[in-house]
Amino acid sequence: MKKHLIVLEGTDGSGKSTQAEMTCAALEQAGVDFKRLRFPRYENESSMLVRMYLRGDFGSHPSDVNAYAASTFFAVDRYASFRTDWKEDYDAGRVIFSDRYTTSNAVHQSSKLEQNELNDFSKWLFHYEYQLLGLPEPTCVIFLDMPVELSFRMLEKRQGESGDIHELDHDYLRACHDRAISLCDAYGWHKISCARDGALRTPEEINRDILQLIRKELEA
């Protein structure tokens, strides 16, 4: 039985939340039987360390918590979600659509590391979550490629100075974007450009590209 775990990724300010909503609405309209996930699960107890980290309890800069430690915070939340919420659906072959996943750790946490550390970290992360914790590996990862300057503009419009320690650090966000592009090339993630000639594409244009990739995944 073919299983589908489709992940939508994007750096902060990429319009990912909007695209997730549009994608789910389109899948519902098309009659696709799917379960939606969204990480981190801020409303759940399993995300307590994630919330403490993002609000700066362990330090006001992302690098104050090393990549391996921070990755475990997010991984534990995913493990709890899988075991209590969607394991049966996944095992039964229901389509799973996730807004962020292990791939977010790969983007955000590896951005804290030196270039010569990146390969070892990615290998550790995917082995840790997919083999040691037993979380399913995505069958399709879609990354929203938003130019960093446009991401900053989107974040400023959305929240001003009230974002978490990731969103308020422009150098960190730039590093995350660069790392994500490298991961797309290394692991075969699908990359969708959110801008053309320096201007934002419309949400509808972007979503058509997302849905085309999902259709191909479900038909495979």
Buried (B, 14 or more C-beta within 10 A) or exposed (E): EEBBBBBBBBBBBBBBEBBBBBBBEBBEEEEBEBBBBBBBBEEBEBBEBBBEBBEBEBEEBBBBBEBBEBBBBBBBBBBBBBEEBBBEBBEEEBBBBBBBBBBBBBBBBBBBBEEEEBEEBBEBBBEBBBEEBEBBBBBBBBBBBBBBEBBBBBBEEEBEEEBBBBBBBEEBBBBBBBBBBBBBEEEEBBBBEBBEEEEBBEBEEBBBBBBEBBEEBBEE
